[in-house]
Amino acid sequence: MIATHIIYAGLGSPDPHETTGEPIPRKGKGGPCAHCGDQAWYRLDQAISSSFTSVKNASRAWPFGTREVCAACLMSCKSLRLRCSLWFARENGIWDVPTRPWIVKDADGKGHAIPGTRVETLDSLLSPPPAPFVAGWAHMGVSKGGEQNLHRIYSPGRPAPSNPLVKLQSKHVAIYAQVSTSRDRYPLQVDDVHDVLVDVETWTEARTDCYRILGALRNGGVGSNECTTSLLTMRPPASAPIAVVRQWRGLTHAIEPHHRAIWWPLFVELLRMPALVKREKQDPKEGTRNAPTRERDRPEDHREDDHERAAVARVSAPSDPDPNAGRGAGIKSVQLSLF
């Protein structure tokens, strides 16, 4: 089984075409495909641009080293759909998995997320389709807006979009992807460099532990960015409630072994942030003054008479006054009135 052949079948095995829908002519000589070894009728430069460079997985992309590609491998490179989202491919179809809320633009062109459209992405990763299948995540394409523009991609057999998406800053994914033969542990190809192994049992337990931590933080009024950083660093946020800080080691003990794994940042990114519970605002002056002599309910109840005046201070006079002193000689104490 070859991943690109499964993907091509899932696309519907269309005649090779550009992102605009324009047919791609045959210019190959029928030699072996650079990727899969099958008979190839297209040139390699018809599949990839002249500026294309393999970052890490060149041996996986072009193991046969020729300059020709077959229709399946050609469309695995050319299909913009495979560079826009997180997806699963089987011979009977391709399924795109949303990773963020759906965005709509108002009259001013400003985007707004539609409430309730952010699905639990990890549910799909932890419940993959029956094997064999291929899983890929166009991480860069998603971040550049590809996922929000999937409806603009030309696809044979569907109505042509009025404003087609023909180009996107993204990376190739499908040409590096591998066939998954198990639903319990399977490879997820992220862009062109990350080879992530999804262990369903491990990820399921980690998700439960993370949501326990995020729930405690969000109930304490901690912002989403601080929550994400705390899971990546395994350190409690500076704004976390003292009760959460005291329990931090116990809360993070189970996930501590994972936070340096290559898949951990990607996993944390897909967690659905719980709702924020805002803390009650506290008067900044509260607790900085001495308590008043009695409680007051209104500002107008605060009167000068409510303050207890300090007792009159008595300071001892010199015990042996100068006999030649004038006025005040012989006084044994002096009263100092403070008010």
N, C-alpha and C positions, 0 to 999 in steps of 0.2 A: 504494500500500500504506500502510495506517495501522497504527501500532504497537498501539494498543488493540484493533483488530479481530483482529490476529494473536494477541494475548494471550487475547482472549475465546474464539477458536476453540480455542486450546490448553487452556483451562479446560473445554472441552466444550460451550460455548455454553449454559450453564444459564439457567433463568429467574432473573432478578435476585432476590437474597435477602440478608438481613442475616447478620451473622456467627453469629447463633444458629440460622440456618436458616429464619427466618420470612420468608415472601414479601414482596417490596416491591411495593406496588400502583402502578398507573399513575396519575400525577397531571399529566402533561404534556399539551400541546395539539397535539403533532405538528410543532412548529417545528424549525428547524435546531439540531443539537447544538452546544453551546458549544465542544466540543473538535474534533470531526471534520466537523461540518456536515451529517451525515446526519439523517434524520427522527428526532425525539426524543419519547419518551412518558413521560419521567421528569423531575422537577424537579431542578435543580442542588443544592438543599439536601437532596435524598435521597441524593446521592452523597458530599457532604462535610459536615462539621459546621459549625455557625455560627461556631466559633472558628478555622476554617481561614483561613490567610493564605498567599499565595504569596511566597516569599522572594526568588526571583530569576527564575524562569522562567514568570511569569504569561502572557506572550505565547505561550508554547508550550503551556501548559495550556488556556487559553480564547481561542484566536485569533478565534472568531466572536462572542464577547462576549454570547451569549444567556444565558437563565436555565434552559435545559433541556439534558438529556443523553440519549444513546441507551443501549441496554442494554449494549453493549460498553464504552463509556466509564464507565458506572455501575459495572459489575463490576470494571473495572480500578482503580477507587477503593475499592470496598467489600471486595474479596477480601483477607482478612488474610494469606493465603499469600504474596502479592506484597510484603508488608511485613515478612517474617520471615527472609528468607534471600538468598543470591546465587542467581540463577536465569537460565535461558535459556528462551525461549518460541518455539515454532513452531506452525503451524496444527494439527499432529498431537500436540501435548503440551507440557508444561512440566516442566523438569528442575531440581531443587534441588541446588545444589552445596555440600556441607558445608565450613565454614571452620575448624572447631575439633573437638577430640575429643568423642565422645559422653559425656555426664555421667549418672551414676546416683547416686541418693541411698541412703545406708545407713539403718539403723534410727533413728539420731539426726537424720536429715534433712540430713546433711552430704553435699555432692556430691563425687564422685570420677570422674576421667576414666578411661575404659576404654582400656587400652593397645592400640595398633595401630589405633585408630579415627580417627586424625588423618590424613586423606588429603592428597595433594599437590594443593592447590586450584589452583595455577597450571597444572597439567596440563590442567585443563578450560578455563581462560581462553585457553590457548595452542593448544587444539584445539577451537574452537567448532563448533557444528553447521553443516550446510550453510545457506547464505543462501537466502532471507531469514529472519532471526531477530531477536529482540529480547533484549537483555541488561540485567539490572538487579541492583543490589546494595543491599538494605535494610540499610545499615551500622548505623544506629541500632537497628533491630529486632533484628539479630543480637546486638548488645552488650547488649540488654535481655532476652535469653533466648529470642527468637522461634524461632531455629533449633532449639533443643532441644525446642520444643513444637509442631513442625509436625504431629505425629501427633494433636494435640488440636483441629485446625481442622476445622470442618464442611465437607464437600464432597458435593454431590449425587451419588447413586449409590454412595456408600460408607457403611459402618455408622457411625451417629452415635456420636461419642466420649462416654464416660460423664462426662467432666469437660471439656467443650469450652472452648477458648480463645476468648473473645469480644472481648477488648480487649487492646491492647498499646501501650506507649509507643513510637511509631515515627513515620516520615515517609512520605508518599506517594512512590512511585517510578515506577510504571507509567505514570501520566498524563503524565510528562515524558519517558519513554523514546522513543528513535528507532529506526527500522528499520535493521538492518545489511544491507548488500548485498555485503559482502566478508568473507571469513574471514581475510584478511591484516591489515586495519585496520578496526576497527569501534568504534562508540560504546558505552560502558558507563555506564549511568545510575546514579550513586551517590546515594542519598537524593533530595533535591529541589534540590540546588545544584551538585553536581560533574558536569561533562561530561567524562568521561575517554575519551580515544581510546587504545584498546589496539592498539599496533603489535606484532604477534606476533614479528617478527624482532628488534626492539629489546628487547622484554621477555625473549625467550629468551636472548639474549646477556647481558643484565643479570643474569638469574637464575644463569647459570653463574659469572659474576664474583663475585656476592654469596656464593654457596656456597663459593667458594674462600676468600674472606675469613672467612666464618663458621667454616669448618673450621679455619683457622689459629688463630682466636681461641678456639674451644671446645677445641681440642687443648692450648691454653695455659692452660686452666682459667678462662676469662673467663665470667661469668654472662650469662644470656640478655638481661636488661635492658640491660646495658652493651653487648652486641653490637648490639642494635637501635639504641641511641642512637648508636653509632659509625657505622652506615650512614646515619642521618639527618643527622648533622653532618659526616661525612667526617673525623672525628678519631679517632685510636686511643684505646682505653680506658686509663685510668690503670693498670689491673691487667694490661695486655697484656704478654706476654713481650718482652724487649728485641729479640729477633730479628725479631718481627713489627713492632715500631715502626720498625726500620731499613728494612723492606721496604714500609712503609705506602704511600708515594707510588706505588710500582710496582703494588701490589695494587689501589689505588683509581683509578688513572689512567683506566681504561675507563669507570667509572660516574660519575666526577666531573661530567660535563655533565648528569646526570639528577637529582641530589639536590635541586634546587630546582624540579623540575617538579611540577605539581599531583597527578600520579598516583604520585609516588615514595613518600610515606608509606603509601598504600594497598597499593602493591606490596610494600613491606618487611613490612607486617603479615601478608601471606599467605605469606611465606617460611617454610619448615619448619626450625626450629632443629635443628642437628645435636646429637648426644649430647655431653654434657660429659665431658671427660677431666680428672679431678681431679688436682691437683698433689700430690706427696708433701709431707707436712708437714715443715718444717724446725725444728730446735731453735732457739728464739730466742736462746739463749746461744751458739750455734755461731758461731765467728769473732769473738767479742768478747773472748776471752781470749788471752793469749800461749800459744803452743804449749808443752805440758809437755816435760820433758826426755826422756821416753820414753813410748811409747804404753801405755795401760792399758786392759785389757779389762773390768774390773769395778770397781765403786766401792770395794770393799774393798782393791783393789790400790793405792789412793791413800794413801800414807803420807808422814809428815813428812820421813822420811829421803830421799825421792825428790827433794826440792828441793835444789838446789845453793846453799849458803850463800855469801854475798858475801865476798870477801877482807877481811882486817883492814885497816881504813883507818889510814894513818899521816899525821898532821898535823904539819908542821914547827913546832917551838917557836921562840920569838924567838931570833935569832942573838946578840944582845948582852943577856943577862939582867942585871938590876940586881944589882950585887955585894952590895948590902945586903939582897937578897931572902932569904927564909927557905927553908923546905922546898921542894924541887923545883927549886931553882936549878941551872942547868947542864945540864938535860935537853934534848937536841936534838930529840927527837920524842916524840909521844904516840900510844899505840894506842887506837883506838876500836872496841870490840867491838859489832857490830850485833845480835848474838843472845845 
